[in-house]
Amino acid sequence: MKFETFQAGVWKQRYRYKSFEPVLVNHDWLWEDPGINALLESATRALGELNAFSLIIPDIDLFIQMHVVKEAQTSSRIEGTQTAIDEALMPEEQILPEKRDDWREVRNYINAVNAAVGELTHLPLSNRMLKQTHAILMSGVRGEHKQPGEFRNSQNWIGGSSVIDAVFIPPHQDGVNELMSDLEKFWHNDGILVPHLVRAAISHYQFETIHPFLDGNGRIGRLLIPLYLISHGLLAKPSLYLSDFFERNRAAYYDALMRVRVANDMIHWVRFFLNGVAETATKGREVFRRILLLRSEAEHAILELGKRTPNARQLLNLLYRRPVISAGDIEGELGVTAPTANALLRDFLRLGILVEITGQRRSRLYAFDRYLLLFVV
């Protein structure tokens, strides 16, 4: 099917409303627009450079977890949660009671990402995996009663208070299973010659249009992108997330998706998506470069600690995974005594590696703020 002659679907009359019934996507896709080819080349090159960084950086998994935390915080913010990245790293008891619902949603997203990426080591991307991920995402939070881990069996809508004043009404529930089965086949169809980044763009559009769950579709749909890229070998590690790009360009993001549905304009959406991949991958590569520079500076700084240097090096590695930490965390994670943990804290505060962030006399928390700042700019 050509992008230029693509027909996105039909609006079907239901009782008191019309639902949008998208066409199936598991087939060849072609285009004449040369701009897509140029953007595809740029995005593929940037993604390859990002992936190369993730392959050559020692102990890359120390840093990947912060990418996951950043994605969880940003993707959840698009849905209205108000948890800062440092708060996402704090224990629940340190979170104000009125902010704990948001905090739990972000922590669920972190758990869902880690579980899904772990599954990809021995299973292909599938609807079953998305359902399992959705169940983790919705566990014990707002929306936990909206069929977690199952495709919907009732009509949902986007925007507005009901189907009467909705901005967009996805397909009727009776067609969800067939549409999602077609989408899964599209992910793994070796008989069609469609570049993976274009497939990822079409897949995200189709998933968000189907809206297969009663809640959590935005977060699962955005997570689908890195899962697809990892599943097909374009990424070795989960280092690319588009939520930050979508959040900074939120109006354009929603507009691009709606233009496909109302004007059959798949070209505009694919262009927007490929721009997002190129920009995000380039930014991610720069973050990795800055991490390496910071790591070099921090390791040089702790050399002056003499016999405490081995423990300090262990603490530094811990901070890349958990940049908000307490004295008790250091004791438990490093297996050291309380006096040793407190001595390390004093050293890291003096060297400017850690800062105290609670202002309390008890239950203090310390942040590797220079590292955290790399993920909020």
SESENU-918884 format. One record per residue (C-alpha): residue in one letter; x, y, z. Coordinates in Angstrom, 1 decimal, padded with zeros to 4 digits, always signed. Layout:
BEGIN
 residu      x      y      z
      A      X      Y      Z
...
END
This chain:
BEGIN
 residu      x      y      z
      M +000.0 +000.0 +000.0
      K +001.3 +003.5 -000.9
      F +001.3 +006.2 +001.8
      E +000.1 +008.6 -000.9
      T -003.1 +006.6 -001.5
      F -003.6 +005.2 +002.0
      Q -007.1 +005.2 +003.5
      A -006.9 +004.9 +007.3
      G -010.3 +003.4 +008.0
      V -014.0 +004.2 +008.3
      W -016.2 +005.8 +010.9
      K -018.9 +003.4 +011.8
      Q -022.2 +004.4 +013.3
      R -022.9 +002.9 +016.7
      Y -025.7 +003.8 +019.1
      R -025.3 +007.6 +019.7
      Y -021.7 +007.7 +018.5
      K -019.3 +006.8 +015.7
      S -016.2 +004.6 +016.3
      F -013.2 +004.7 +014.0
      E -012.4 +001.3 +012.5
      P -008.8 +001.3 +011.2
      V -007.7 -000.8 +008.3
      L -005.3 -003.7 +008.8
      V -001.5 -002.9 +008.5
      N +000.1 -006.3 +007.9
      H +001.2 -005.8 +004.3
      D +003.8 -004.0 +002.2
      W +004.1 -000.2 +002.5
      L +005.5 +002.0 -000.2
      W +006.0 +005.7 -000.7
      E +007.1 +008.2 -003.3
      D +008.0 +011.0 -000.9
      P +011.8 +011.4 -001.0
      G +011.7 +013.3 +002.3
      I +010.9 +010.0 +004.1
      N +014.0 +008.4 +002.6
      A +016.2 +011.2 +003.8
      L +014.7 +011.2 +007.3
      L +014.9 +007.4 +007.4
      E +018.7 +007.5 +006.7
      S +019.2 +010.2 +009.3
      A +017.3 +008.4 +012.0
      T +018.9 +005.0 +011.2
      R +022.4 +006.6 +011.4
      A +021.6 +008.3 +014.7
      L +020.1 +005.1 +016.2
      G +023.2 +003.2 +015.1
      E +025.5 +005.6 +016.8
      L +023.5 +005.5 +020.0
      N +023.6 +001.7 +019.9
      A +027.3 +001.7 +019.3
      F +027.8 +003.8 +022.4
      S +025.8 +001.3 +024.5
      L +028.0 -001.5 +023.2
      I +031.3 +000.1 +024.0
      I +030.7 +001.8 +027.4
      P +031.9 -000.4 +030.2
      D +029.3 -001.4 +032.7
      I +026.5 +000.1 +030.5
      D +023.8 -001.5 +032.6
      L +024.7 +000.8 +035.5
      F +023.5 +003.7 +033.4
      I +020.6 +002.1 +031.5
      Q +018.5 +002.0 +034.6
      M +018.4 +005.8 +034.8
      H +017.2 +005.9 +031.2
      V +014.4 +003.6 +032.3
      V +013.6 +005.9 +035.3
      K +013.6 +009.0 +033.0
      E +011.2 +007.2 +030.6
      A +008.9 +006.2 +033.3
      Q +008.8 +009.7 +034.8
      T +008.3 +011.4 +031.4
      S +005.8 +008.9 +029.9
      S +003.7 +009.1 +033.1
      R +003.8 +012.9 +033.1
      I +002.2 +012.9 +029.7
      E -000.7 +011.1 +031.4
      G -000.9 +013.8 +034.1
      T +001.3 +012.4 +036.9
      Q +003.5 +014.9 +038.8
      T +006.5 +013.0 +040.0
      A +009.9 +014.5 +039.6
      I +012.8 +012.3 +038.6
      D +014.5 +012.5 +042.0
      E +011.2 +011.6 +043.7
      A +010.9 +008.6 +041.5
      L +014.1 +007.3 +043.0
      M +013.1 +007.9 +046.6
      P +011.5 +005.3 +048.9
      E +007.7 +005.6 +049.3
      E +007.9 +006.7 +052.9
      Q +009.9 +009.8 +051.8
      I +007.1 +010.8 +049.4
      L +004.3 +013.2 +050.6
      P +001.1 +011.3 +051.1
      E -000.7 +013.4 +048.4
      K +001.9 +012.5 +045.8
      R +002.1 +008.7 +046.5
      D -000.5 +007.7 +043.9
      D +001.6 +009.4 +041.2
      W +004.8 +007.9 +042.6
      R +003.3 +004.4 +042.5
      E +002.3 +004.8 +038.8
      V +005.9 +005.8 +037.9
      R +007.4 +002.9 +039.9
      N +005.0 +000.5 +038.2
      Y +006.2 +001.8 +034.9
      I +009.8 +001.2 +035.8
      N +008.9 -002.4 +036.9
      A +006.9 -002.9 +033.7
      V +009.8 -001.7 +031.5
      N +012.3 -003.9 +033.3
      A +010.0 -007.0 +033.1
      A +009.3 -006.5 +029.4
      V +012.9 -006.0 +028.4
      G +013.9 -009.0 +030.5
      E +011.3 -011.1 +028.6
      L +012.8 -010.1 +025.3
      T +015.9 -012.1 +026.1
      H +014.0 -015.3 +025.5
      L +010.6 -014.4 +023.9
      P +009.7 -012.4 +020.8
      L +007.6 -009.2 +021.1
      S +003.9 -010.3 +021.3
      N +000.5 -009.3 +022.4
      R +000.9 -011.7 +025.3
      M +004.0 -009.7 +026.4
      L +002.1 -006.4 +026.2
      K -000.7 -007.8 +028.3
      Q +001.8 -009.0 +031.0
      T +003.4 -005.6 +030.9
      H +000.1 -003.9 +031.2
      A -000.8 -006.0 +034.2
      I +002.3 -004.8 +036.0
      L +001.7 -001.2 +035.0
      M -001.8 -001.1 +036.4
      S -001.2 -003.1 +039.6
      G -002.4 -001.3 +042.7
      V -002.9 +002.1 +041.1
      R -005.6 +004.2 +039.5
      G -007.1 +002.1 +036.8
      E -006.4 -001.2 +038.6
      H -010.1 -002.2 +038.1
      K -010.0 -001.6 +034.3
      Q -009.1 -005.1 +033.2
      P -005.3 -005.0 +033.8
      G -003.5 -007.4 +031.5
      E -006.5 -007.9 +029.2
      F -007.7 -006.3 +026.0
      R -010.9 -004.3 +026.6
      N -014.4 -005.8 +026.2
      S -016.2 -002.4 +026.2
      Q -016.0 +000.8 +024.3
      N -013.5 +003.5 +025.4
      W -012.8 +007.0 +024.2
      I -010.1 +009.7 +024.2
      G -010.9 +013.2 +025.5
      G -014.3 +014.4 +026.8
      S -016.4 +012.9 +029.6
      S -018.2 +010.3 +027.5
      V -018.6 +008.9 +024.0
      I -021.0 +011.8 +023.3
      D -018.3 +014.6 +023.5
      A -015.2 +012.5 +023.0
      V -012.3 +013.9 +020.9
      F -011.7 +010.4 +019.4
      I -013.5 +007.1 +019.7
      P -011.3 +004.0 +018.9
      P -012.7 +000.9 +017.3
      H -015.5 -001.1 +018.8
      Q -014.4 -003.7 +021.3
      D -015.5 -006.6 +019.0
      G -012.7 -005.8 +016.6
      V -009.8 -005.3 +019.0
      N -008.5 -008.9 +019.0
      E -008.4 -009.1 +015.2
      L -006.7 -005.7 +014.9
      M -004.1 -006.6 +017.5
      S -003.5 -010.0 +016.0
      D -002.9 -008.3 +012.6
      L -000.5 -005.8 +014.3
      E +001.5 -008.7 +015.9
      K +001.9 -010.4 +012.5
      F +003.1 -007.1 +011.1
      W +005.9 -007.0 +013.7
      H +007.3 -010.4 +012.5
      N +006.3 -010.6 +008.8
      D +009.6 -011.4 +007.0
      G +007.7 -011.5 +003.7
      I +007.4 -007.8 +003.4
      L +010.2 -005.3 +002.8
      V +009.4 -002.5 +005.2
      P +012.2 -000.8 +007.1
      H +012.0 -001.4 +010.8
      L +011.8 +002.3 +011.8
      V +008.9 +002.7 +009.4
      R +007.3 -000.4 +010.9
      A +007.8 +001.0 +014.4
      A +006.1 +004.3 +013.3
      I +003.1 +002.5 +011.8
      S +002.9 +000.2 +014.8
      H +002.8 +003.0 +017.3
      Y +000.1 +004.8 +015.3
      Q -002.0 +001.6 +014.9
      F -001.6 +000.7 +018.6
      E -002.8 +004.1 +019.8
      T -005.6 +004.1 +017.3
      I -006.8 +000.6 +018.4
      H -006.4 +001.7 +022.1
      P -006.7 -002.0 +023.1
      F -006.8 -001.5 +026.9
      L -009.3 +000.5 +029.0
      D -006.4 +002.5 +030.5
      G -002.7 +002.8 +030.1
      N -002.6 +002.8 +026.3
      G -000.4 +005.8 +026.0
      R +002.3 +004.4 +028.2
      I +002.2 +000.9 +026.7
      G +002.2 +002.3 +023.2
      R +005.2 +004.4 +023.8
      L +007.0 +001.5 +025.4
      L +006.2 -000.6 +022.4
      I +008.7 +001.5 +020.4
      P +011.9 +000.4 +022.2
      L +010.6 -003.1 +022.7
      Y +010.2 -003.4 +018.9
      L +013.7 -002.0 +018.3
      I +015.3 -004.4 +020.8
      S +013.3 -007.3 +019.5
      H +014.6 -006.7 +016.0
      G +018.2 -006.0 +016.9
      L +018.3 -002.3 +016.2
      L +019.1 -001.7 +019.9
      A +021.2 -004.0 +022.1
      K +020.0 -002.1 +025.3
      P +016.8 -000.1 +026.1
      S +018.5 +003.2 +025.5
      L +016.0 +005.0 +023.3
      Y +012.6 +006.4 +024.5
      L +010.5 +008.9 +022.6
      S +008.3 +010.0 +025.5
      D +010.5 +013.1 +026.1
      F +010.2 +014.1 +022.4
      F +006.5 +013.5 +022.4
      E +006.0 +015.4 +025.7
      R +008.0 +018.4 +024.4
      N +006.0 +018.4 +021.2
      R +002.7 +017.2 +022.7
      A +000.3 +019.2 +020.5
      A +002.2 +018.2 +017.3
      Y +002.3 +014.6 +018.5
      Y -001.5 +014.3 +019.0
      D -002.1 +016.3 +015.8
      A +000.1 +014.0 +013.7
      L -001.8 +010.9 +015.0
      M -005.2 +012.5 +014.3
      R -004.1 +013.6 +010.8
      V -003.7 +010.0 +009.8
      R -007.3 +009.1 +011.1
      V -009.1 +012.1 +009.6
      A -007.0 +013.0 +006.6
      N -005.2 +009.7 +005.7
      D -001.9 +011.5 +006.2
      M +000.5 +008.7 +007.1
      I +003.4 +010.6 +005.5
      H +003.1 +013.5 +008.0
      W +003.1 +011.0 +010.9
      V +006.1 +008.9 +009.7
      R +008.1 +012.1 +009.1
      F +007.3 +013.3 +012.6
      F +008.2 +009.9 +014.1
      L +011.5 +009.7 +012.2
      N +012.4 +013.2 +013.3
      G +011.8 +012.1 +016.8
      V +014.0 +009.0 +016.5
      A +016.9 +011.1 +015.0
      E +016.7 +013.8 +017.6
      T +016.2 +011.5 +020.6
      A +019.0 +009.1 +019.5
      T +021.4 +012.1 +019.0
      K +020.5 +013.5 +022.5
      G +020.9 +010.0 +024.0
      R +024.4 +009.7 +022.5
      E +025.3 +013.1 +024.0
      V +024.1 +011.9 +027.4
      F +026.3 +008.8 +027.2
      R +029.3 +011.0 +026.3
      R +028.6 +013.3 +029.3
      I +028.2 +010.2 +031.6
      L +031.7 +009.0 +030.5
      L +033.2 +012.4 +031.3
      L +031.5 +012.6 +034.7
      R +032.6 +009.1 +035.5
      S +036.2 +009.9 +034.7
      E +036.1 +013.1 +036.9
      A +034.4 +011.3 +039.8
      E +036.9 +008.3 +039.7
      H +039.8 +010.7 +039.6
      A +038.4 +012.6 +042.6
      I +038.1 +009.5 +044.8
      L +041.7 +008.5 +044.3
      E +042.7 +010.8 +047.1
      L +040.7 +008.7 +049.6
      G +043.6 +006.2 +050.0
      K +042.6 +003.0 +051.7
      R +038.9 +003.9 +051.4
      T +039.1 +004.1 +047.6
      P +037.9 +000.5 +046.9
      N +034.7 +001.1 +049.0
      A +034.3 +004.5 +047.4
      R +034.5 +003.0 +043.9
      Q +031.8 +000.5 +044.9
      L +029.6 +003.4 +046.2
      L +030.2 +005.3 +042.9
      N +029.0 +002.3 +040.9
      L +025.9 +002.0 +043.2
      L +025.1 +005.7 +042.6
      Y +024.9 +005.2 +038.8
      R +022.0 +002.8 +039.5
      R +020.6 +004.6 +042.5
      P +021.6 +008.3 +042.5
      V +019.3 +009.0 +045.5
      I +020.5 +007.1 +048.5
      S +020.6 +007.0 +052.3
      A +023.3 +005.9 +054.8
      G +021.3 +002.7 +055.4
      D +021.3 +001.9 +051.7
      I +025.1 +002.2 +051.6
      E +025.4 -000.2 +054.6
      G +023.1 -002.7 +053.0
      E +024.3 -002.5 +049.4
      L +028.0 -002.4 +050.1
      G +028.0 -004.7 +053.2
      V +029.8 -002.1 +055.4
      T +029.3 -000.9 +058.9
      A +027.4 +002.3 +059.8
      P +030.6 +004.2 +060.7
      T +032.2 +003.2 +057.3
      A +029.0 +004.2 +055.4
      N +028.9 +007.6 +057.2
      A +032.6 +008.1 +056.5
      L +032.0 +007.5 +052.8
      L +029.1 +009.9 +052.9
      R +031.3 +012.6 +054.4
      D +033.9 +012.0 +051.8
      F +031.4 +012.2 +048.9
      L +029.8 +015.4 +050.3
      R +033.2 +017.0 +050.7
      L +034.2 +016.0 +047.1
      G +030.9 +017.5 +045.8
      I +029.8 +014.1 +044.4
      L +026.8 +014.0 +046.7
      V +024.5 +016.6 +048.1
      E +021.9 +016.3 +051.0
      I +018.4 +016.9 +049.6
      T +016.0 +016.6 +052.6
      G +017.2 +019.2 +055.0
      Q +016.2 +016.9 +057.8
      R +018.2 +015.7 +060.9
      R +017.0 +012.2 +060.5
      S +016.1 +009.9 +057.5
      R +018.4 +012.0 +055.3
      L +018.7 +011.3 +051.6
      Y +021.7 +012.2 +049.4
      A +021.7 +012.8 +045.6
      F +024.3 +012.4 +042.9
      D +022.9 +015.6 +041.5
      R +025.4 +016.2 +038.7
      Y +024.4 +012.8 +037.3
      L +020.7 +013.4 +037.8
      L +020.9 +016.7 +035.9
      L +022.1 +014.8 +032.8
      F +018.6 +013.3 +032.5
      V +016.5 +016.4 +033.1
      V +018.0 +018.8 +030.5
END
